[in-house]
Amino acid sequence: MPRPSVYSFAVQVASRLPDSWTAVAHRLDPSQPGPFHEVWDDQMLEWATSEHCRSKAAILTSRSDDCLLVMAHPQRDTDFIVGALAPARLVKNPVGDANAPRAILVGAEPVRAATEIARRYLPRYQQAVWQVRIQALAAAADGIRQASDRWDAVSDSLCDEDGWPIDEENYADGNVARDAAAWEHVETFLAHGPAVLAGVRAAATGADYADGPISSDLRRLHGIDTDLTRAAEIRREWQEAIALVTSSTHGSRDIYEVQTRELRNAEGWHHADELAGSGKALVRAAEPLTGRLGIPPGAPERRIQAALQRSAMGLRSASAADPAAPGTSIPGAARRSR
């Protein structure tokens, strides 16, 4: 039986995978930005895309934003290669990553191929994504704490013995720099924190909460929803404010964007500071749960999706309960506060 086109094959496979996958045709082209540069593999898929870089391919995308690449095997007329594309904002050098989920070879029969992908590949892929997510969150928590420590190391020299700024301009500039550095890491928490939090809540058992080795970390996650919610609201309010100045003259728009960005960062500092602590607890809780992801096939995806929905409801409830969480204005001649 002749091998079907890669797109036709991908469409049929997508319809049989869990979690509502869709397929899009794509032609690999190393001269253009796109999936060719996002292959997440260190063996077969890396070889196929580098040696046969102008091949036709298809991208499979799930409702959870998982991304797979499907291409015909260059040397085997009846087989396809299925591998991963790097998760957004996570893997900086995806090709050759030894921790990447290795691509698999499947036959041209869509039903069997979908079964093999669901059983053999997706659990491995989910665990690999989980690992790089928690590594990103760990780095973000460290980054926030480092920004705080750098500022604390010099802020005392800018204040009198009662804690009031002596050099108000330099003191304000230092706060602005700290807040800006911290906000970059808040963006990482907004991108990956909800998924990891939902995964932890889906995988953790009652015994884990009661007296297991991660019980204290699990209990510490109670308030992280509020900080993620408020940080997301601050970002949305900033985006809406920026959108309102599109008709302004270029010079005044640039000034306004700088001011609103500084205000966003200042309002986000409290939540960044909280996330530095609760984020570490989230990472410590997530690491030992890695082995529970993807077993049995399909179940973790449903549990995580359900947990994501519960978390979203919790975030909305937290937001409704505290809709007027006060922002922190950019310090000027204000009493020093860390």
N, C-alpha and C positions, 0 to 999 in steps of 0.2 A: 504494500500500500504506500503510495507516495506521501511524503511528509507534507502536512498542510502548511500554509503560510504562517509565519510567526504571529501575525496579528490575529488570524482566525483561531489559531491554537490558544493564544493568550485570552481571547474573549471567552472561549469555552471553559478554560481553566478558572478564570475569574468568577464565572457564574457558579462554580462548584466549591469555592473556598468559603470558609466562615468569615463573618464580619464584613460582608458587602463590598467586594472588590470590584474595581473597574479596570479596563485595559485601554491603553492609548498607543497607537503605532508611533514608532520613532526610528529615525535613521541616525546611527552613531556617526559623529563627525568630530575628530579631535581638534579641528580648527575653530569650533564653535563652543560657547559655554553651554553646559547642560549635562545630561546624565553620563556622557562619556567620562567626564571629569569627576563623577561622584560614585564610581564603582567602589563598593566596599567588599574587598576580597583580596586574598593573597595567593591564590592559586589559579584554578581553572578559568574563572570569569575574567580575572586580570589578564591572563594569557590570551583569551579569546578576543577581548576588546582591544588589546594592544597589537596583536598580530593581524587581526581582521577588523580594523578600526572603521571601516565604512560599511559594515554590515547593517541589515535591517534588524530592528529589535522592537520590543514592546515593553511598556512600563505598566506594571500592576500596582495600583494604589488602593489601600484599604480605607475604610471609614475612620480608622484610628491613625491615618497618615503614614502607615507603613508603606515602604516603596521597594518593589522588586523589579529586577530587569530580566527579561526573557529574550534569548537569542538562539538561533539555530546553531547546533554544533558545527564548526567549520569543516570537520573531517569525518563526521558520522552522519550519514544521510537520514537516519530515522530518529535522531535524538535532539533534545533541546537542553540548553543550559539555563538554570534558574539561580539567580543570586541576588544580592542586596545592593541597593543604593544607600549611600551614607545618610543617616538621619540629619535633618536640618540643624545647623548650629551646634553640632556635636563633634564630628570627626573632621579634624583639619587636614589630615593626610590619609584619606581612606584607602587608597591603593597601596597594597603591601602591608596593611595593618594585620599583625599576627593574631589579634584578638577578634578579627572580623569573622562572621559566620560563613563558613566555606560553602561555595556554590555546589549544587548537586546536578546530576544528569538525570533527566526523565525521558521516557519514551513519548511517542507522538499520540498516544491514546489519552484524551483529556481527562476522563474519569479517573483512571489510574494515576495520571500525573498529578491531579489535584489532591488525591489521597496521599501520595508520597510527599508532596510539598507540605500539606497540613501536618503530617506525622513526623517527617524527618527534618524538615527545614524550618518551619515557623517557630517551633519551640526554641531551637538553637538561635534563630534570629532574634526572638523576643528577649532571650537571656543576654545576648550581646548588646542589644539596644539598652536594656536595663542597666547593664554595667557602665556603659558610657554616659548614660543619664546621671547615675549617682556619682560618677567621677566628676561630671560637670558641676553638679550641685555642691560637691565637696570643695571644688576649686572656688566656686562662687562664695561659699561661706567663708573660706580662708581669705578671699579677696576683700570682702567687707571688713573683716576683722583687721586685716593689714592696713586698710585705709583709715580705720579708726585709730589704730596704734600709731601710725605715722603722724596724725594730727595731734594726738595726745602728747606725743614726745616734744612738741614745740609750743603747744597752746598755752602752757603755764607761763612761758617766758613773755607772752603777750598780755598777761593779766596782772593786776595788783594782788595783794595778799587776800583781798576779799572776793576775788574771782571776777572783778570787772575788767573788761578789755582796756588796756592802756593805748594800744595802737589799733583803733577800731577798723581802719581800712585793711590792714594786714590780717587782722583777726577774721574779718568777714571773708576775705579772699581765701583764707585757710579753710573755713567752713565750706565755702563753695567748692573748693577742690576736693575736699573729703566727700561731700555729698555726690559730686559728679562721678567720682571713682566708684562709690558704693552703688550708684544707680545702674551702672553697667552690669553689675552682678545681680541686681534685682531682676533685670531683664532675663537672665538665665533662670532664675527661680520662676518667673512667670511662664517661661517657655516649657519647663520640664518638671517643675515642682508638682503641679496638679496630677500629672500622670503617675509619677513615682508615689505620691501620697495615696492615690487611689489603688495602686498596685499593692502597697503595703497593707492597706486596710482590707483588700480582697484576700491577700495571702495569709495574714496573721490570724491565729486561732485564739480561742479563749484562754488557753494555757499560756500563750505568748504574753497576753495582757496581764495574767494573774501573777506569775512569778518566774517567767522565763528570763533568759539573759538580756532580752531587749524590752522587758516590761516597762522599765523607767523611761526609756526613750519613746516607747509607744504612748505612754501617758503624757509625755511632754508635747506631743503633737496636737494636743487639744486646741491650742490657740493659733496654730499656723494658718488655719483657714481664714481667720480675720485679717492677718497680715497680707496674705496673698490676695484677698478680696480688695482690701483698701489700696494696695499697690496697683492692682489692675484698674481700679477706679481713677486713681491719680493719673495713670498713663492715658486712659480714655479722655479724661477732662483736658489733659494737655493736648492730645491730638485734636480734640474739638476746638480748642482755643486757637491752635495753629491754623486750622481750616478756615477760621473766620477772617484771617488777615490776608487771604489770597489776593484781594483787590487793593491792598495797600501799596504804596510806592516801595521800590526795592530797598532803599535805605532804612526806612522805618520798619519794614517787615523783618529785616535782619536783626535790628535792635530788639524788636518785640520777641522774636524767636529765642534770642539769647536770654532775655529776661524770664520768659515763661519756662524755658528749660531749667534755669536755675531754681525757679520756684517749684517746679516738679521735683527736682532732686532734693530740695530742702524738705518738702512735704513728705518725701519718701524715706528720709533718713531714719526716722523712728522705726519704720517697718523693716528697713534694711538691717538695722541693728538687731531687731528681734529675729529676723530670718537667719542671721549669722549663727545664733544659738540653736533655734529650732531646726534649722537646715542641717546642722551637724547631727542632731538627734534623728532626723529623717534618714540621713545617709547611714548611720549606725544601725538603724532598724531595717533598712532596705537590704544591706549587704548579705546577711545570713538567710534572707528569704529568696535569694536568686534561684536556688535549686528548685523552688516550688513553682516557678513560672513554666508554663508550657506542658504541664503534666496533670491530667491527661490531655491529649490534643483537643483544642477547642474550648475546654472548660475555663482556663485562665482568662482567655479573651472575653468570655461572657461575664466572668466574675469581675474583671477589671472594668468593663464597660458599665456594669451595674454599679460598681463602686464609684466610678466617675460621675454617674448620674446622681448618686447619693451625695457625693462631695459637692457637686454643683448646687444641689438643693441646700446643703449646709452653708455654702458660700453666700447664696442669696439670702438665707435666713440671717446669717451674721451681718450682712450688709444692711438688711432691713432693721435689725436690732440696733445698729449703730451707724445710721446714715450720715451723721454729722461729725464724724471723727475729725477733730481739728487738725489742720495742717500746721506746719512749723514755718514761720516766715524766715526769710534770710536774715541772719543776725547782723545788726549794725551796732548801735550803741546799746545793745541789750546785755542783760546779765549773762555771764557765761553759763552755758548748759551743754553738757555732753549727751 
